[in-house]
Amino acid sequence: MVIPTRRSTAEAFQILLSHAFGDAGSPYLVGTISDCLKGVLSYPNVSADLVESSFNTTAVISSNITAEALTAAATTNNDIDDPVVAFKSLQYALFTTCFVEVLGGIFFLLNACYIVGDKNKCDRIVASAAGE
């Protein structure tokens, strides 16, 4: 709640902050998340390549992969331009906006608990300023 004489300034400040944090930073954040997911999503392709290259072995290759091999596979596959992996990683990265919207809804509901009290405070401030 903002007193009437400060509402236009508060609205301008709110728009500035929402664009600064939302519109300006979100493409970079979604791209970063997508790039991180490319390594995870392309890992099954690497294990399939390992299985194909060691076709004559009877052991399960995926259980023998070490953490170093997983890290190496993730870093090398970030350079591979597989359109399916790129699509899936971007799709999953964009799903994070759903969680942000749910978080925003939770904050909205929390603020709704205080709206009546804040409105009464604002009315008292306006009435005291008018009475002076």
C-alpha positions in Angstrom: 0.0 0.0 0.0 1.3 3.4 -1.0 -0.2 6.8 0.0 -1.8 8.5 -3.0 0.8 11.2 -3.5 3.5 8.5 -3.9 1.7 6.0 -6.1 3.1 7.1 -9.4 6.6 6.9 -8.1 6.0 3.5 -6.5 4.5 2.2 -9.7 7.5 3.4 -11.8 9.9 1.9 -9.3 8.0 -1.4 -9.4 8.1 -1.5 -13.2 11.8 -0.7 -13.3 12.6 -3.5 -10.8 10.4 -6.1 -12.5 12.0 -5.3 -15.9 15.6 -5.2 -14.5 15.3 -8.5 -12.7 12.8 -10.3 -14.9 13.1 -9.2 -18.5 16.8 -8.4 -18.5 18.2 -11.4 -16.6 15.8 -14.2 -17.5 17.1 -15.0 -21.0 20.6 -15.3 -19.7 19.5 -17.5 -16.8 17.3 -19.8 -19.0 20.3 -20.1 -21.4 22.6 -21.0 -18.6 20.3 -23.6 -17.3 19.8 -25.0 -20.8 23.6 -25.3 -21.3 23.9 -27.1 -18.0 21.2 -29.5 -19.0 22.8 -30.3 -22.3 25.5 -32.2 -20.6 23.1 -34.2 -18.5 20.7 -34.9 -21.4 23.5 -35.9 -23.8 25.0 -38.4 -21.3 22.8 -41.3 -22.5 24.1 -40.8 -26.0 27.7 -41.2 -24.7 26.8 -44.4 -22.8 25.2 -45.7 -26.0 28.4 -45.0 -27.9 30.4 -46.8 -25.2 28.1 -49.8 -25.4 28.4 -49.8 -29.2 32.2 -49.5 -29.1 32.5 -52.4 -26.6 29.9 -54.6 -28.2 31.7 -57.8 -27.4 31.7 -57.3 -23.6 28.9 -58.9 -21.5 29.3 -56.6 -18.5 26.9 -53.7 -18.1 28.9 -50.7 -19.2 26.8 -48.1 -17.4 27.6 -49.6 -14.0 31.3 -49.3 -14.7 31.4 -45.6 -15.6 33.3 -43.5 -13.1 32.6 -40.0 -12.0 35.6 -38.8 -14.1 34.1 -40.4 -17.2 30.7 -38.8 -16.5 32.4 -35.4 -16.1 34.4 -35.8 -19.3 31.3 -37.0 -21.2 29.3 -34.0 -20.0 31.9 -31.5 -20.9 32.6 -33.0 -24.3 28.9 -33.3 -25.2 28.3 -29.6 -24.6 30.1 -29.0 -27.9 27.9 -31.5 -29.8 25.0 -29.8 -31.6 22.4 -32.5 -31.4 19.1 -30.7 -32.2 17.0 -33.1 -30.0 19.3 -32.5 -27.0 19.3 -28.7 -27.6 15.4 -28.7 -27.8 14.9 -30.8 -24.7 17.4 -28.8 -22.7 15.8 -25.5 -23.7 12.4 -27.0 -23.0 13.3 -28.1 -19.5 15.0 -24.8 -18.8 11.8 -23.0 -19.8 9.9 -25.2 -17.3 11.7 -23.3 -14.5 9.5 -20.3 -15.2 6.5 -22.4 -13.9 8.2 -22.8 -10.6 9.0 -19.1 -10.4 5.3 -18.3 -11.1 4.2 -20.7 -8.3 6.7 -18.9 -6.0 5.2 -15.6 -7.0 1.7 -16.9 -6.3 2.8 -18.0 -2.8 4.2 -14.5 -2.1 1.0 -13.0 -3.4 -1.1 -15.1 -1.0 1.3 -14.2 1.9 0.9 -10.5 1.0 -2.9 -10.8 0.8 -2.9 -11.7 4.5 -1.6 -8.2 5.3 -3.5 -6.1 2.8 -6.3 -5.0 5.1 -4.0 -3.9 7.9 -1.7 -2.1 5.4 -4.7 -0.3 3.8 -5.9 0.9 7.3 -2.4 2.2 8.0 -2.3 4.0 4.7 -5.8 5.5 5.4 -4.6 6.7 8.8 -1.5 8.3 7.4 -3.6 10.1 4.7 -6.1 11.3 7.3 -3.4 12.6 9.6 -1.7 14.4 6.8 -5.0 16.0 5.7 -5.8 17.1 9.3 -2.5 19.0 9.7 
